[in-house]
Amino acid sequence: MKKYAIVLAAGKGTRMKTELPKCAYPLLRKPMIAYIVENIRNSNKFDEIIVVVGHKREVIQDILGDTVTYVVQEQQLGTGHAVMVCKPYIKDMNGDCIILPGDMPLVDDIVIEKAISEHHDRRHDLTIVTTKIEDPEGYGRIIRNESGYLDSIIEHHEATSSQRMISEINTGMYVVNTKILFESLKKVTNQNSKNEYYLTDIVNIMQQKNHVIGTYYLLDSYKSIGVNDLYALSIAEAKLRLKINKALMINGVTMINPETITIGQNVIIEENVIIHPNTYITGNSVIHKGAQIGPNTEIHDSIIGERVTCKHSLVYNSTVDEDTTIGPFSHLRNGAHIGAHNRIGNFVEVKKSSTGTNTKASHLAYIGDATIGNNVNFGCGSITVNYDGKNKYQTTIGDDVFIGCNVNLIAPIQIDDNSFIAAGSTLNKNVPKGSLAIARAFQVNKENYMREKSPNEEDKI
């Protein structure tokens, strides 16, 4: 028996007012659809994940790559129709499948596993995940009979005034026998106010066939938040941020004013790390022991070594080795690799470059497309001139090199070990080992130049 997971991600998400398809919108810099697929995979309960795509499907496909099977819903004709188009891709009808909306990013693997257990333990043919929320506006209501069992699900716009007072809602998550699901979908019609095929109609259809239908009640109702607009997104972010920060602090991470700190779900932070206010750490970042991060710092998809200090800075797709200081106001990007015991200081940008140990660029420098050795000093205002308007070129700097202030190294260029570059030089030739390089015009002072130029304005000189 093969078990399938079906994720409904074809909607436009017009209320998000964005060019992105709704399920691709980022939550803590990670697309919502990625949370759902990752949590399904972490549950280890399903053989295949099918994602139903439609509007701007190439965006979803770029996010998930070849990790899932895609089914295209050319016309968005409702949730029932979205599941129906999956039938040609279901090769084994003898197992179960789970159906989830792609805009419910807080549904974790624990919820998925508990819903499946309830489905199997109770021997249901269909299990509907329900919960209670304070404001059920827009959600389908769970209608129960006098005995407390599920009677039907009424969509919000089809519900009466009294039915809209019900706080128990359909989360949009189902576990269902695959064969019975597609047999029931054949009988679903679009005879309703929106002319759509509702997946919820299978409840009445299955009841008529005396199939066993039950519910799994989700106690943590916040996990069922459906993100339909930017306000709902902010609520989901706040819930996820609190959950992540709490777990990290319990495991030995110090957070100063944690309400202002945002940590992504896939970030790894070791114990004895201190994170200061207004800090964002996202993507697949790793922060090692003893590091101090922030305040006012962004780190994304980067590795920060032990005892690193990084404050008031941006670090993207980069690596910083142990005992290095970054900032304030530094910018590392595009594969920068800063060695151990370095100092990357005020208003220094490092792009696609590597440094050895004990190298310093303390202020106002640009290092791009460069390989730099140990014990190198960049003076204030020194830059690697890596771009000629068409192509990027490499700069190579050896060990124990001193680069004076306001030096321009025009790439491609190689500076060998133990070299000294005089301040104000602009170099376009390689520098041999142990050399002093000076490349600047001689100073010329023309005395009385301004007086001769403006004889009537002597008082202003």
MILUM-10504 format. One record per residue (C-alpha): x negated, y, z. Coordinates in pm, whole numbers, plus 32768, in hexadecimal, padded with zeros to 4 digits. Layout:
% MILUM-10504
XYZ
...
//
This chain:
% MILUM-10504
800080008000
7F7781507F99
7FC082888065
7FE083DA7FBE
7FD685408039
808F86407F65
803D87B17F98
812B88AF7EFE
805889D27E81
81028A4C7D43
81A98B867DC8
81548CEA7D63
817A8D7D7EBB
82198EC27E47
82438F3D7FAD
80CA8F317FDE
80B190417ED2
7F6B8FB67E51
7EE08F3F7D06
7E748DF97DAC
7F618CD07DBF
7FE58CCA7F22
7F368B8D7F91
7DE68C167F20
7DFB8D448004
7CE08D418104
7D0E8D078277
7BCB8D5A8330
7B238D6881D9
7B948C088182
7CB78BC58091
7DF18B41813A
7E048A158052
7CA789AA80C0
7D1D89888229
7E3B88A381C7
7D6A87BF80E9
7C4D87B081E4
7D37874F8301
7DE28644822F
7C8D85B381E0
7C2085C3834E
7D4F84F483B3
7CC983CC82E9
7E2F835982AA
7E5383898133
7DBA82EC7FFF
7E01840B7F11
7E51857C7F2F
7F3086127E21
7F46878D7E07
806688217D40
7FF0895D7C91
809A8A5B7BB1
80608BD27BB9
7EEF8C1A7B73
7E9D8AAE7BAD
7D338AE37B45
7CFB8BA67C89
7D6A8A7E7D5F
7C9E89927C87
7B678A667CB7
7B968A557E30
7BD088DE7E4E
7B0488637D26
7B1C86F07CDE
7B70868D7E45
7CE586667DF9
7DD386017CE1
7E8E87237C3D
7FF4871F7BC2
8073884D7B01
81D088D47B45
820189AE7A13
83488A437A93
837D8A7F7C05
84D689E27C2C
84CC89997D9F
842088B07E96
84DE877E7E1F
846F87BB7CBA
830787F17D30
830286957DC9
83B785F87C9F
82A286607BAD
81B0858E7C7C
825B84467C27
818383EE7AF6
805184057BD6
80D7831A7CE1
805381C27C87
80C381087DBF
8225813B7E42
8206804E7F68
816281378064
81B082848104
816283E880A4
814A852A8163
81C7867080CC
814187BD8144
815D892780D3
801389BD8065
80548AFA812C
80518A578287
7EDD8A6982DC
7EFB8A288453
7F8188C5842A
7E53880384A1
7DF48695848B
7E83865885E9
7FE086C08579
7FC285EF843D
7F5A84BA84FE
806E84E28604
8179850E84F8
810483D28449
80FE830F8592
8261838085E1
82CE83158485
823981B984AC
828B8180861B
83FA81DB85E6
84058121849A
8495824C83E7
84CA825F8273
84B383DA8290
841C84A983A8
844E862183A7
836586F88479
842F87FD8536
83E9890A8638
848F8A3086E5
842D8B9986A7
84AC8CE78727
84EB8D7A85CF
85638C6A84DF
85AD8D6183C7
85728CBA8275
854D8B5782F9
86388A3282BF
86FF89DE83FB
871188858498
887E882284C8
88B0870E85CA
89E786408616
8A8C86188769
899C850187C1
887085DD877A
8806852B863C
87B885DC84F8
88ED8625842C
886687088319
877A882282BE
8815896B824E
873F8A658190
87478BC18228
87FB8C678106
88FD8B4E8102
89398B57827C
8A678BEE832A
8A408CFC8436
8A5E8BFC854E
89658B1284A8
886A8C2E848B
88718C4A8607
87CB8AF2861D
865C8B11867D
85ED89B18619
856189C384BC
84DF88E383AB
8367891C8391
83608899822B
82888771828D
8307860F824F
829184A78269
835D83C68187
8367827080E9
82E782AE7F89
83DA81CB7ED0
850B82537F86
849183B77F50
848F83A27DD5
85D182DA7DC6
867983EF7E8F
85E285087DC2
8690847F7C8D
87DC84E57D2B
877986447D96
882D87587CD3
880288CF7CBA
896B89217D14
891C8A347E0D
88FD8BAD7E20
87968BB07D9C
87C48AA07C93
869989E67D20
8658887B7D76
863688727EF0
856287617F87
863B877580BF
876186E67FF8
86C3858C8017
873C85858181
88AC8565811F
8857847E7FFE
8791839480E0
88A0839D81EB
899A831E80ED
88B481F680B1
889481B8822B
872181F68229
8680823F837A
864183B483A2
859D845384D0
84DA85828541
838D85C985E3
83A086FB86C4
826B87D686B8
822C8870880F
812089618794
820B8A2486B5
80FD8B1A8649
805C8A03857D
81898A088496
81638B788437
81AB8BA082C6
80E98CC28234
81D58D79814A
81588EDD817A
802E8F988205
80D18FC78358
80FC8E4F837F
7F928E2A8312
7F238F0F842D
7FE48E3C8528
7F498CFB84A4
7DEE8D9784B2
7E208E068618
7E8E8CA98683
7D6F8BFF85D0
7C708CFC8652
7CE08CC087BA
7CCE8B478790
7B708B4F86FA
7AE48C4C87F1
7B6F8B92891E
7AD08A4A88B1
797F8AF2887A
79808BA689C8
79D88A638A7F
78AA89C589D4
77B58ACD8A4D
77C98BEF8955
77D98D4689F8
78CB8E388951
78DB8FA289C0
7A3890258978
7AA48EEB88B9
7BDF8F938835
7AFF90508741
7A338F2086D4
7A938E4C85A5
79FD8CF38574
7A588C16844B
7AD58AB38478
79A18A1183DE
78A08ADC849F
77B78A20858C
77368AE286BA
76538A3F87B8
76508A86892E
75A68BB589CB
75FD8C9388A3
76798DF188F5
776C8E978804
77AF9009882C
78EB90C887C7
796291038661
78A98FD885D5
791E8EFA84B5
787F8DA3847F
79238CDD8367
78EF8BD2825E
78058AB082A9
77268B7C838C
76508AE584A2
75D58BAE85CD
74C78B008699
747C8B14880F
741B8C5988B2
747E8D3C8793
751D8E8E87D4
760E8EFE86C6
76AB905586A9
773F914486EE
77D291AD85A0
773C908E84DC
77BB8FB083BF
77268E59837B
77AC8D7A8267
772E8C2881EC
75E28C5D829E
74FB8BAD8395
74778C7084BD
73538BD7857B
730F8BBF86F0
72E08D0387B2
73298DDE8685
73B38F3886C8
74998FC185BA
7554910485F5
761392038524
75BD913C83EA
7645906E82C7
75C28F0F8283
76548E51815B
75E28CFF80D2
74958D1E8183
73B58C768284
73018D1A83A9
71FB8C4E8464
71B88C5585DB
714C8D8386AA
71958E7D8596
723F8FCE85C0
7338904884BD
73BD91AC84C1
744A9296850F
74E092D983B9
743191C582F7
74C8910A81D1
74608FA78177
75058F01804B
74F58E0B7F2A
74138D057FC2
732C8DDE8092
72518D078175
71AD8DC7828E
70948D0F8340
704D8CF084B3
6FDD8E178589
703F8F14847E
70C5907284A6
71C390E583A4
7228923B841C
72EF937583D8
73849391827B
72BF927081E7
735C919A80D8
72D790418081
73658F8C7F55
73048E367ECB
71B18E447F78
70EB8D82807B
6FF68DF28183
6EF38D378251
6EB38D6283C5
6E648EA98476
6ECD8F7D834E
6F6790D38387
703991C682C0
709F92B183D3
715C93BC8315
71DB943C81C7
715C932680E4
71EA92557FC7
716690F47F8F
720090447E65
719C8F097DA5
705B8EE77E6D
6F8B8DDB7F15
6ED08E6D803C
6DCA8DCB8119
6D688DE88288
6D038F238343
6D7A90128235
6DD991768290
6EC4924781BA
6EA293BB81FC
6FCB94A38207
706994D780B2
6FB293BB8002
706C92F67EFA
704691DB7E04
70B392657CB2
714F91267C2F
723E919E7B1F
71EF924679D5
735A927E7972
7375912F78C4
72B19022797F
72478FD37AE4
70D88F8A7B2C
70188EE87C49
6F298F807D43
6E308E9F7DF9
6D798F1D7F2E
6C758E4E7FE6
6C128E488157
6B8B8F678228
6BF290788134
6C2D91DF81A4
6D1A92AB80CB
6D16941E8113
6E409509811B
6EFB955A7FD9
6E54944D7F09
6EFA93D17DC8
6E9B92717D5B
6F0F92537BF1
6F5790E77BA9
6EE18FFA7B29
6DB9902E7C0E
6CDD8F647CFB
6C318FF07E30
6B2A8EFD7EB3
6AC28EBD801E
6A1C8FC480FA
6A7690E48012
6AC1924B8075
6BAB93277FA8
6B7E949A7FE1
6CAF956B8039
6D64960A7F15
6CDB95157E13
6D9F94947CEB
6D06934B7C77
6D46928E7B35
6C0D91B17B37
6BAD908B7C0F
6AD190CE7D40
69AF8FD97D7F
69658F467ED3
68D190357FD1
6902916B7EFA
696C92CF7F41
6A6693447E3B
6AA794B67E01
6B8A95277CE7
6BF096917D0D
6BA197E07C6B
6A9898C57D04
6B2499E47DCE
6B059B3A7D2A
6B489C7A7DED
6B7F9DB37D19
6B469ED67E04
6C26A00A7DEA
6D029F4F7CEF
6E499FC37D82
6DD2A12D7DAF
6D6BA1417C43
6EB4A0AB7BD5
6F8AA19D7C9F
6EBDA2DC7CE7
6FF2A3A27D50
7060A2A27E52
6F24A2A37F26
6FEEA2C78062
709DA17D801F
6F5AA0B58008
//
